[in-house]
Amino acid sequence: MNLRVRVVHCACAGDHHWYADIDDIDDQQPDDPYWFVDRCRSQAEALERACARLLELTTEVLRSDSLTRVQEAHLVSV
């Protein structure tokens, strides 16, 4: 699995902040990452948080050989 961190500067309605996500580098549709964070105050904060989470995801992959995407994690079985 080849994961990548993406950090983006957002300026929505005059609100400047940073967003970061972690996804598979081969994913053609980056709409459902394995992790994301929004509203970071700086690029450094977004990158630090993403790198910390990337380390945690690496441990998860070593244990289970798979990861859960954000949308899959919020599914409720009935």
PDB file of N, CA, C and O in Angstrom, chain B, residues numbered from 101:
ATOM      1  N   MET B 101       0.851  -1.173   0.000  1.00  0.00           N
ATOM      2  CA  MET B 101       0.000   0.000   0.000  1.00  0.00           C
ATOM      3  C   MET B 101       0.896   1.235   0.000  1.00  0.00           C
ATOM      4  O   MET B 101       1.829   1.331   0.798  1.00  0.00           O
ATOM      5  N   ASN B 102       0.618   2.164  -0.881  1.00  0.00           N
ATOM      6  CA  ASN B 102       1.372   3.414  -0.979  1.00  0.00           C
ATOM      7  C   ASN B 102       0.489   4.573  -0.539  1.00  0.00           C
ATOM      8  O   ASN B 102      -0.371   5.033  -1.290  1.00  0.00           O
ATOM      9  N   LEU B 103       0.710   5.035   0.674  1.00  0.00           N
ATOM     10  CA  LEU B 103      -0.078   6.146   1.200  1.00  0.00           C
ATOM     11  C   LEU B 103       0.621   7.465   0.916  1.00  0.00           C
ATOM     12  O   LEU B 103       1.846   7.527   0.808  1.00  0.00           O
ATOM     13  N   ARG B 104      -0.174   8.511   0.798  1.00  0.00           N
ATOM     14  CA  ARG B 104       0.365   9.850   0.598  1.00  0.00           C
ATOM     15  C   ARG B 104      -0.376  10.830   1.493  1.00  0.00           C
ATOM     16  O   ARG B 104      -1.550  10.641   1.814  1.00  0.00           O
ATOM     17  N   VAL B 105       0.322  11.866   1.883  1.00  0.00           N
ATOM     18  CA  VAL B 105      -0.260  12.962   2.653  1.00  0.00           C
ATOM     19  C   VAL B 105      -0.441  14.130   1.695  1.00  0.00           C
ATOM     20  O   VAL B 105       0.465  14.473   0.936  1.00  0.00           O
ATOM     21  N   ARG B 106      -1.601  14.724   1.739  1.00  0.00           N
ATOM     22  CA  ARG B 106      -1.883  15.915   0.929  1.00  0.00           C
ATOM     23  C   ARG B 106      -2.266  17.038   1.888  1.00  0.00           C
ATOM     24  O   ARG B 106      -3.126  16.861   2.751  1.00  0.00           O
ATOM     25  N   VAL B 107      -1.628  18.186   1.732  1.00  0.00           N
ATOM     26  CA  VAL B 107      -1.920  19.357   2.552  1.00  0.00           C
ATOM     27  C   VAL B 107      -2.336  20.481   1.616  1.00  0.00           C
ATOM     28  O   VAL B 107      -1.636  20.788   0.650  1.00  0.00           O
ATOM     29  N   VAL B 108      -3.491  21.099   1.910  1.00  0.00           N
ATOM     30  CA  VAL B 108      -4.061  22.105   1.024  1.00  0.00           C
ATOM     31  C   VAL B 108      -4.416  23.355   1.822  1.00  0.00           C
ATOM     32  O   VAL B 108      -4.954  23.267   2.926  1.00  0.00           O
ATOM     33  N   HIS B 109      -4.110  24.517   1.253  1.00  0.00           N
ATOM     34  CA  HIS B 109      -4.504  25.787   1.850  1.00  0.00           C
ATOM     35  C   HIS B 109      -5.887  26.160   1.323  1.00  0.00           C
ATOM     36  O   HIS B 109      -6.094  26.210   0.110  1.00  0.00           O
ATOM     37  N   CYS B 110      -6.817  26.418   2.207  1.00  0.00           N
ATOM     38  CA  CYS B 110      -8.196  26.748   1.830  1.00  0.00           C
ATOM     39  C   CYS B 110      -8.497  28.196   2.211  1.00  0.00           C
ATOM     40  O   CYS B 110      -8.035  28.699   3.235  1.00  0.00           O
ATOM     41  N   ALA B 111      -9.275  28.842   1.365  1.00  0.00           N
ATOM     42  CA  ALA B 111      -9.707  30.211   1.649  1.00  0.00           C
ATOM     43  C   ALA B 111     -11.192  30.315   1.316  1.00  0.00           C
ATOM     44  O   ALA B 111     -11.584  30.989   0.363  1.00  0.00           O
ATOM     45  N   CYS B 112     -11.996  29.646   2.107  1.00  0.00           N
ATOM     46  CA  CYS B 112     -13.442  29.611   1.886  1.00  0.00           C
ATOM     47  C   CYS B 112     -14.100  30.809   2.572  1.00  0.00           C
ATOM     48  O   CYS B 112     -14.005  30.970   3.788  1.00  0.00           O
ATOM     49  N   ALA B 113     -14.757  31.629   1.790  1.00  0.00           N
ATOM     50  CA  ALA B 113     -15.483  32.796   2.312  1.00  0.00           C
ATOM     51  C   ALA B 113     -14.605  33.646   3.231  1.00  0.00           C
ATOM     52  O   ALA B 113     -15.063  34.139   4.262  1.00  0.00           O
ATOM     53  N   GLY B 114     -13.346  33.808   2.845  1.00  0.00           N
ATOM     54  CA  GLY B 114     -12.437  34.631   3.625  1.00  0.00           C
ATOM     55  C   GLY B 114     -11.844  33.941   4.833  1.00  0.00           C
ATOM     56  O   GLY B 114     -11.048  34.547   5.549  1.00  0.00           O
ATOM     57  N   ASP B 115     -12.204  32.693   5.085  1.00  0.00           N
ATOM     58  CA  ASP B 115     -11.687  31.941   6.225  1.00  0.00           C
ATOM     59  C   ASP B 115     -10.474  31.131   5.752  1.00  0.00           C
ATOM     60  O   ASP B 115     -10.640  30.079   5.135  1.00  0.00           O
ATOM     61  N   HIS B 116      -9.280  31.601   6.030  1.00  0.00           N
ATOM     62  CA  HIS B 116      -8.061  30.914   5.613  1.00  0.00           C
ATOM     63  C   HIS B 116      -7.684  29.846   6.638  1.00  0.00           C
ATOM     64  O   HIS B 116      -7.548  30.133   7.828  1.00  0.00           O
ATOM     65  N   HIS B 117      -7.520  28.630   6.168  1.00  0.00           N
ATOM     66  CA  HIS B 117      -7.120  27.526   7.028  1.00  0.00           C
ATOM     67  C   HIS B 117      -6.449  26.451   6.173  1.00  0.00           C
ATOM     68  O   HIS B 117      -6.354  26.580   4.952  1.00  0.00           O
ATOM     69  N   TRP B 118      -5.984  25.386   6.835  1.00  0.00           N
ATOM     70  CA  TRP B 118      -5.296  24.294   6.150  1.00  0.00           C
ATOM     71  C   TRP B 118      -6.047  22.994   6.363  1.00  0.00           C
ATOM     72  O   TRP B 118      -6.639  22.764   7.418  1.00  0.00           O
ATOM     73  N   TYR B 119      -6.015  22.152   5.350  1.00  0.00           N
ATOM     74  CA  TYR B 119      -6.668  20.837   5.336  1.00  0.00           C
ATOM     75  C   TYR B 119      -5.596  19.810   4.997  1.00  0.00           C
ATOM     76  O   TYR B 119      -4.697  20.096   4.206  1.00  0.00           O
ATOM     77  N   ALA B 120      -5.676  18.629   5.580  1.00  0.00           N
ATOM     78  CA  ALA B 120      -4.760  17.539   5.234  1.00  0.00           C
ATOM     79  C   ALA B 120      -5.534  16.235   5.173  1.00  0.00           C
ATOM     80  O   ALA B 120      -6.488  16.034   5.925  1.00  0.00           O
ATOM     81  N   ASP B 121      -5.123  15.353   4.277  1.00  0.00           N
ATOM     82  CA  ASP B 121      -5.704  14.015   4.256  1.00  0.00           C
ATOM     83  C   ASP B 121      -4.639  12.991   3.913  1.00  0.00           C
ATOM     84  O   ASP B 121      -3.551  13.323   3.443  1.00  0.00           O
ATOM     85  N   ILE B 122      -4.985  11.735   4.163  1.00  0.00           N
ATOM     86  CA  ILE B 122      -4.120  10.602   3.846  1.00  0.00           C
ATOM     87  C   ILE B 122      -4.928   9.660   2.989  1.00  0.00           C
ATOM     88  O   ILE B 122      -6.034   9.263   3.354  1.00  0.00           O
ATOM     89  N   ASP B 123      -4.365   9.299   1.833  1.00  0.00           N
ATOM     90  CA  ASP B 123      -5.060   8.416   0.902  1.00  0.00           C
ATOM     91  C   ASP B 123      -4.046   7.539   0.190  1.00  0.00           C
ATOM     92  O   ASP B 123      -2.836   7.743   0.287  1.00  0.00           O
ATOM     93  N   ASP B 124      -4.567   6.570  -0.517  1.00  0.00           N
ATOM     94  CA  ASP B 124      -3.739   5.690  -1.327  1.00  0.00           C
ATOM     95  C   ASP B 124      -3.305   6.475  -2.562  1.00  0.00           C
ATOM     96  O   ASP B 124      -4.133   7.116  -3.209  1.00  0.00           O
ATOM     97  N   ILE B 125      -2.046   6.431  -2.886  1.00  0.00           N
ATOM     98  CA  ILE B 125      -1.524   7.197  -4.016  1.00  0.00           C
ATOM     99  C   ILE B 125      -2.151   6.757  -5.341  1.00  0.00           C
ATOM    100  O   ILE B 125      -2.188   7.538  -6.291  1.00  0.00           O
ATOM    101  N   ASP B 126      -2.642   5.519  -5.416  1.00  0.00           N
ATOM    102  CA  ASP B 126      -3.238   4.996  -6.649  1.00  0.00           C
ATOM    103  C   ASP B 126      -4.736   5.255  -6.749  1.00  0.00           C
ATOM    104  O   ASP B 126      -5.356   4.895  -7.750  1.00  0.00           O
ATOM    105  N   ASP B 127      -5.327   5.876  -5.726  1.00  0.00           N
ATOM    106  CA  ASP B 127      -6.765   6.142  -5.726  1.00  0.00           C
ATOM    107  C   ASP B 127      -7.071   7.256  -6.723  1.00  0.00           C
ATOM    108  O   ASP B 127      -6.596   8.381  -6.566  1.00  0.00           O
ATOM    109  N   GLN B 128      -7.853   6.948  -7.733  1.00  0.00           N
ATOM    110  CA  GLN B 128      -8.201   7.928  -8.759  1.00  0.00           C
ATOM    111  C   GLN B 128      -9.284   8.898  -8.289  1.00  0.00           C
ATOM    112  O   GLN B 128      -9.430   9.976  -8.865  1.00  0.00           O
ATOM    113  N   GLN B 129     -10.030   8.542  -7.272  1.00  0.00           N
ATOM    114  CA  GLN B 129     -11.100   9.379  -6.733  1.00  0.00           C
ATOM    115  C   GLN B 129     -10.751   9.738  -5.286  1.00  0.00           C
ATOM    116  O   GLN B 129     -11.075   8.971  -4.379  1.00  0.00           O
ATOM    117  N   PRO B 130     -10.110  10.862  -5.047  1.00  0.00           N
ATOM    118  CA  PRO B 130      -9.677  11.200  -3.677  1.00  0.00           C
ATOM    119  C   PRO B 130     -10.797  11.754  -2.798  1.00  0.00           C
ATOM    120  O   PRO B 130     -10.569  12.659  -1.995  1.00  0.00           O
ATOM    121  N   ASP B 131     -12.004  11.212  -2.950  1.00  0.00           N
ATOM    122  CA  ASP B 131     -13.146  11.721  -2.194  1.00  0.00           C
ATOM    123  C   ASP B 131     -13.407  10.956  -0.902  1.00  0.00           C
ATOM    124  O   ASP B 131     -14.267  11.358  -0.118  1.00  0.00           O
ATOM    125  N   ASP B 132     -12.693   9.875  -0.664  1.00  0.00           N
ATOM    126  CA  ASP B 132     -12.895   9.082   0.546  1.00  0.00           C
ATOM    127  C   ASP B 132     -11.536   8.631   1.085  1.00  0.00           C
ATOM    128  O   ASP B 132     -11.133   7.486   0.877  1.00  0.00           O
ATOM    129  N   PRO B 133     -10.832   9.528   1.775  1.00  0.00           N
ATOM    130  CA  PRO B 133      -9.502   9.192   2.270  1.00  0.00           C
ATOM    131  C   PRO B 133      -9.564   8.261   3.478  1.00  0.00           C
ATOM    132  O   PRO B 133     -10.643   7.953   3.985  1.00  0.00           O
ATOM    133  N   TYR B 134      -8.414   7.825   3.920  1.00  0.00           N
ATOM    134  CA  TYR B 134      -8.319   7.011   5.130  1.00  0.00           C
ATOM    135  C   TYR B 134      -8.367   7.880   6.381  1.00  0.00           C
ATOM    136  O   TYR B 134      -8.687   7.398   7.468  1.00  0.00           O
ATOM    137  N   TRP B 135      -8.051   9.156   6.222  1.00  0.00           N
ATOM    138  CA  TRP B 135      -8.053  10.082   7.351  1.00  0.00           C
ATOM    139  C   TRP B 135      -8.034  11.498   6.804  1.00  0.00           C
ATOM    140  O   TRP B 135      -7.511  11.733   5.715  1.00  0.00           O
ATOM    141  N   PHE B 136      -8.600  12.448   7.548  1.00  0.00           N
ATOM    142  CA  PHE B 136      -8.478  13.855   7.180  1.00  0.00           C
ATOM    143  C   PHE B 136      -8.611  14.734   8.417  1.00  0.00           C
ATOM    144  O   PHE B 136      -9.145  14.317   9.446  1.00  0.00           O
ATOM    145  N   VAL B 137      -8.119  15.945   8.291  1.00  0.00           N
ATOM    146  CA  VAL B 137      -8.275  16.961   9.328  1.00  0.00           C
ATOM    147  C   VAL B 137      -8.485  18.289   8.602  1.00  0.00           C
ATOM    148  O   VAL B 137      -7.867  18.543   7.568  1.00  0.00           O
ATOM    149  N   ASP B 138      -9.344  19.115   9.140  1.00  0.00           N
ATOM    150  CA  ASP B 138      -9.645  20.412   8.532  1.00  0.00           C
ATOM    151  C   ASP B 138      -9.503  21.493   9.594  1.00  0.00           C
ATOM    152  O   ASP B 138      -9.458  21.205  10.790  1.00  0.00           O
ATOM    153  N   ARG B 139      -9.433  22.728   9.148  1.00  0.00           N
ATOM    154  CA  ARG B 139      -9.387  23.905  10.019  1.00  0.00           C
ATOM    155  C   ARG B 139      -8.095  24.004  10.839  1.00  0.00           C
ATOM    156  O   ARG B 139      -8.116  24.497  11.967  1.00  0.00           O
ATOM    157  N   CYS B 140      -6.980  23.541  10.282  1.00  0.00           N
ATOM    158  CA  CYS B 140      -5.699  23.739  10.950  1.00  0.00           C
ATOM    159  C   CYS B 140      -5.277  25.194  10.756  1.00  0.00           C
ATOM    160  O   CYS B 140      -5.559  25.792   9.717  1.00  0.00           O
ATOM    161  N   ARG B 141      -4.607  25.756  11.746  1.00  0.00           N
ATOM    162  CA  ARG B 141      -4.233  27.164  11.697  1.00  0.00           C
ATOM    163  C   ARG B 141      -3.015  27.438  10.827  1.00  0.00           C
ATOM    164  O   ARG B 141      -2.803  28.567  10.384  1.00  0.00           O
ATOM    165  N   SER B 142      -2.209  26.394  10.582  1.00  0.00           N
ATOM    166  CA  SER B 142      -1.007  26.595   9.772  1.00  0.00           C
ATOM    167  C   SER B 142      -0.702  25.334   8.966  1.00  0.00           C
ATOM    168  O   SER B 142      -1.209  24.249   9.250  1.00  0.00           O
ATOM    169  N   GLN B 143       0.136  25.512   7.960  1.00  0.00           N
ATOM    170  CA  GLN B 143       0.581  24.373   7.163  1.00  0.00           C
ATOM    171  C   GLN B 143       1.358  23.402   8.044  1.00  0.00           C
ATOM    172  O   GLN B 143       1.201  22.187   7.921  1.00  0.00           O
ATOM    173  N   ALA B 144       2.187  23.931   8.923  1.00  0.00           N
ATOM    174  CA  ALA B 144       2.982  23.089   9.816  1.00  0.00           C
ATOM    175  C   ALA B 144       2.088  22.234  10.712  1.00  0.00           C
ATOM    176  O   ALA B 144       2.356  21.049  10.910  1.00  0.00           O
ATOM    177  N   GLU B 145       1.024  22.834  11.254  1.00  0.00           N
ATOM    178  CA  GLU B 145       0.105  22.076  12.106  1.00  0.00           C
ATOM    179  C   GLU B 145      -0.560  20.945  11.322  1.00  0.00           C
ATOM    180  O   GLU B 145      -0.645  19.818  11.810  1.00  0.00           O
ATOM    181  N   ALA B 146      -1.030  21.242  10.116  1.00  0.00           N
ATOM    182  CA  ALA B 146      -1.675  20.221   9.285  1.00  0.00           C
ATOM    183  C   ALA B 146      -0.702  19.093   8.969  1.00  0.00           C
ATOM    184  O   ALA B 146      -1.071  17.920   9.031  1.00  0.00           O
ATOM    185  N   LEU B 147       0.518  19.431   8.636  1.00  0.00           N
ATOM    186  CA  LEU B 147       1.519  18.428   8.300  1.00  0.00           C
ATOM    187  C   LEU B 147       1.919  17.602   9.518  1.00  0.00           C
ATOM    188  O   LEU B 147       2.078  16.386   9.412  1.00  0.00           O
ATOM    189  N   GLU B 148       2.080  18.235  10.655  1.00  0.00           N
ATOM    190  CA  GLU B 148       2.412  17.504  11.887  1.00  0.00           C
ATOM    191  C   GLU B 148       1.317  16.508  12.256  1.00  0.00           C
ATOM    192  O   GLU B 148       1.603  15.363  12.608  1.00  0.00           O
ATOM    193  N   ARG B 149       0.074  16.945  12.174  1.00  0.00           N
ATOM    194  CA  ARG B 149      -1.032  16.055  12.524  1.00  0.00           C
ATOM    195  C   ARG B 149      -1.136  14.903  11.531  1.00  0.00           C
ATOM    196  O   ARG B 149      -1.404  13.766  11.920  1.00  0.00           O
ATOM    197  N   ALA B 150      -0.925  15.196  10.247  1.00  0.00           N
ATOM    198  CA  ALA B 150      -0.989  14.149   9.229  1.00  0.00           C
ATOM    199  C   ALA B 150       0.139  13.137   9.411  1.00  0.00           C
ATOM    200  O   ALA B 150      -0.084  11.934   9.280  1.00  0.00           O
ATOM    201  N   CYS B 151       1.326  13.603   9.705  1.00  0.00           N
ATOM    202  CA  CYS B 151       2.460  12.686   9.890  1.00  0.00           C
ATOM    203  C   CYS B 151       2.263  11.796  11.120  1.00  0.00           C
ATOM    204  O   CYS B 151       2.608  10.615  11.097  1.00  0.00           O
ATOM    205  N   ALA B 152       1.712  12.362  12.179  1.00  0.00           N
ATOM    206  CA  ALA B 152       1.431  11.568  13.379  1.00  0.00           C
ATOM    207  C   ALA B 152       0.405  10.479  13.061  1.00  0.00           C
ATOM    208  O   ALA B 152       0.558   9.334  13.485  1.00  0.00           O
ATOM    209  N   ARG B 153      -0.626  10.836  12.325  1.00  0.00           N
ATOM    210  CA  ARG B 153      -1.658   9.857  11.959  1.00  0.00           C
ATOM    211  C   ARG B 153      -1.105   8.827  10.981  1.00  0.00           C
ATOM    212  O   ARG B 153      -1.487   7.659  11.043  1.00  0.00           O
ATOM    213  N   LEU B 154      -0.218   9.234  10.085  1.00  0.00           N
ATOM    214  CA  LEU B 154       0.401   8.308   9.146  1.00  0.00           C
ATOM    215  C   LEU B 154       1.182   7.234   9.896  1.00  0.00           C
ATOM    216  O   LEU B 154       1.159   6.067   9.506  1.00  0.00           O
ATOM    217  N   LEU B 155       1.858   7.608  10.945  1.00  0.00           N
ATOM    218  CA  LEU B 155       2.579   6.647  11.776  1.00  0.00           C
ATOM    219  C   LEU B 155       1.610   5.654  12.420  1.00  0.00           C
ATOM    220  O   LEU B 155       1.891   4.456  12.468  1.00  0.00           O
ATOM    221  N   GLU B 156       0.475   6.143  12.912  1.00  0.00           N
ATOM    222  CA  GLU B 156      -0.539   5.259  13.495  1.00  0.00           C
ATOM    223  C   GLU B 156      -1.116   4.314  12.441  1.00  0.00           C
ATOM    224  O   GLU B 156      -1.306   3.128  12.712  1.00  0.00           O
ATOM    225  N   LEU B 157      -1.393   4.829  11.245  1.00  0.00           N
ATOM    226  CA  LEU B 157      -1.936   3.990  10.176  1.00  0.00           C
ATOM    227  C   LEU B 157      -0.942   2.916   9.762  1.00  0.00           C
ATOM    228  O   LEU B 157      -1.337   1.800   9.425  1.00  0.00           O
ATOM    229  N   THR B 158       0.332   3.241   9.784  1.00  0.00           N
ATOM    230  CA  THR B 158       1.366   2.257   9.455  1.00  0.00           C
ATOM    231  C   THR B 158       1.296   1.085  10.426  1.00  0.00           C
ATOM    232  O   THR B 158       1.396  -0.071  10.014  1.00  0.00           O
ATOM    233  N   THR B 159       1.125   1.376  11.701  1.00  0.00           N
ATOM    234  CA  THR B 159       0.993   0.324  12.710  1.00  0.00           C
ATOM    235  C   THR B 159      -0.258  -0.512  12.459  1.00  0.00           C
ATOM    236  O   THR B 159      -0.220  -1.736  12.583  1.00  0.00           O
ATOM    237  N   GLU B 160      -1.369   0.142  12.106  1.00  0.00           N
ATOM    238  CA  GLU B 160      -2.607  -0.583  11.810  1.00  0.00           C
ATOM    239  C   GLU B 160      -2.437  -1.531  10.626  1.00  0.00           C
ATOM    240  O   GLU B 160      -2.918  -2.663  10.661  1.00  0.00           O
ATOM    241  N   VAL B 161      -1.760  -1.074   9.589  1.00  0.00           N
ATOM    242  CA  VAL B 161      -1.545  -1.907   8.399  1.00  0.00           C
ATOM    243  C   VAL B 161      -0.698  -3.119   8.754  1.00  0.00           C
ATOM    244  O   VAL B 161      -0.964  -4.227   8.288  1.00  0.00           O
ATOM    245  N   LEU B 162       0.315  -2.910   9.572  1.00  0.00           N
ATOM    246  CA  LEU B 162       1.180  -4.030   9.958  1.00  0.00           C
ATOM    247  C   LEU B 162       0.411  -5.082  10.758  1.00  0.00           C
ATOM    248  O   LEU B 162       0.712  -6.273  10.677  1.00  0.00           O
ATOM    249  N   ARG B 163      -0.576  -4.641  11.524  1.00  0.00           N
ATOM    250  CA  ARG B 163      -1.376  -5.574  12.321  1.00  0.00           C
ATOM    251  C   ARG B 163      -2.458  -6.284  11.520  1.00  0.00           C
ATOM    252  O   ARG B 163      -2.672  -7.484  11.691  1.00  0.00           O
ATOM    253  N   SER B 164      -3.141  -5.551  10.646  1.00  0.00           N
ATOM    254  CA  SER B 164      -4.322  -6.125   9.993  1.00  0.00           C
ATOM    255  C   SER B 164      -4.215  -6.228   8.483  1.00  0.00           C
ATOM    256  O   SER B 164      -5.068  -6.861   7.861  1.00  0.00           O
ATOM    257  N   ASP B 165      -3.211  -5.638   7.875  1.00  0.00           N
ATOM    258  CA  ASP B 165      -3.002  -5.689   6.434  1.00  0.00           C
ATOM    259  C   ASP B 165      -4.083  -4.945   5.646  1.00  0.00           C
ATOM    260  O   ASP B 165      -4.202  -5.137   4.436  1.00  0.00           O
ATOM    261  N   SER B 166      -4.869  -4.104   6.312  1.00  0.00           N
ATOM    262  CA  SER B 166      -5.867  -3.291   5.612  1.00  0.00           C
ATOM    263  C   SER B 166      -6.206  -2.069   6.459  1.00  0.00           C
ATOM    264  O   SER B 166      -5.925  -2.024   7.656  1.00  0.00           O
ATOM    265  N   LEU B 167      -6.814  -1.084   5.813  1.00  0.00           N
ATOM    266  CA  LEU B 167      -7.241   0.140   6.490  1.00  0.00           C
ATOM    267  C   LEU B 167      -8.701   0.410   6.172  1.00  0.00           C
ATOM    268  O   LEU B 167      -9.231  -0.079   5.175  1.00  0.00           O
ATOM    269  N   THR B 168      -9.340   1.184   7.019  1.00  0.00           N
ATOM    270  CA  THR B 168     -10.736   1.556   6.819  1.00  0.00           C
ATOM    271  C   THR B 168     -10.798   3.004   6.352  1.00  0.00           C
ATOM    272  O   THR B 168     -10.187   3.887   6.954  1.00  0.00           O
ATOM    273  N   ARG B 169     -11.533   3.238   5.285  1.00  0.00           N
ATOM    274  CA  ARG B 169     -11.712   4.596   4.781  1.00  0.00           C
ATOM    275  C   ARG B 169     -12.697   5.349   5.675  1.00  0.00           C
ATOM    276  O   ARG B 169     -13.468   4.737   6.414  1.00  0.00           O
ATOM    277  N   VAL B 170     -12.664   6.662   5.604  1.00  0.00           N
ATOM    278  CA  VAL B 170     -13.494   7.515   6.461  1.00  0.00           C
ATOM    279  C   VAL B 170     -14.968   7.155   6.333  1.00  0.00           C
ATOM    280  O   VAL B 170     -15.645   6.984   7.347  1.00  0.00           O
ATOM    281  N   GLN B 171     -15.479   7.035   5.111  1.00  0.00           N
ATOM    282  CA  GLN B 171     -16.905   6.732   4.932  1.00  0.00           C
ATOM    283  C   GLN B 171     -17.257   5.342   5.448  1.00  0.00           C
ATOM    284  O   GLN B 171     -18.353   5.146   5.974  1.00  0.00           O
ATOM    285  N   GLU B 172     -16.364   4.382   5.312  1.00  0.00           N
ATOM    286  CA  GLU B 172     -16.619   3.030   5.830  1.00  0.00           C
ATOM    287  C   GLU B 172     -16.664   3.038   7.356  1.00  0.00           C
ATOM    288  O   GLU B 172     -17.434   2.288   7.956  1.00  0.00           O
ATOM    289  N   ALA B 173     -15.864   3.860   7.973  1.00  0.00           N
ATOM    290  CA  ALA B 173     -15.806   3.918   9.432  1.00  0.00           C
ATOM    291  C   ALA B 173     -17.103   4.466  10.034  1.00  0.00           C
ATOM    292  O   ALA B 173     -17.411   4.194  11.194  1.00  0.00           O
ATOM    293  N   HIS B 174     -17.858   5.232   9.255  1.00  0.00           N
ATOM    294  CA  HIS B 174     -19.077   5.848   9.777  1.00  0.00           C
ATOM    295  C   HIS B 174     -20.342   5.080   9.392  1.00  0.00           C
ATOM    296  O   HIS B 174     -21.455   5.550   9.631  1.00  0.00           O
ATOM    297  N   LEU B 175     -20.172   3.914   8.805  1.00  0.00           N
ATOM    298  CA  LEU B 175     -21.338   3.096   8.478  1.00  0.00           C
ATOM    299  C   LEU B 175     -21.895   2.461   9.731  1.00  0.00           C
ATOM    300  O   LEU B 175     -21.141   2.055  10.616  1.00  0.00           O
ATOM    301  N   VAL B 176     -23.185   2.375   9.810  1.00  0.00           N
ATOM    302  CA  VAL B 176     -23.851   1.773  10.962  1.00  0.00           C
ATOM    303  C   VAL B 176     -24.562   0.521  10.480  1.00  0.00           C
ATOM    304  O   VAL B 176     -25.386   0.586   9.568  1.00  0.00           O
ATOM    305  N   SER B 177     -24.251  -0.614  11.080  1.00  0.00           N
ATOM    306  CA  SER B 177     -24.957  -1.845  10.695  1.00  0.00           C
ATOM    307  C   SER B 177     -26.243  -1.962  11.479  1.00  0.00           C
ATOM    308  O   SER B 177     -26.271  -1.732  12.688  1.00  0.00           O
ATOM    309  N   VAL B 178     -27.303  -2.321  10.787  1.00  0.00           N
ATOM    310  CA  VAL B 178     -28.628  -2.409  11.419  1.00  0.00           C
ATOM    311  C   VAL B 178     -29.085  -3.846  11.422  1.00  0.00           C
ATOM    312  O   VAL B 178     -30.176  -4.146  11.907  1.00  0.00           O
TER     313      VAL B 178
END
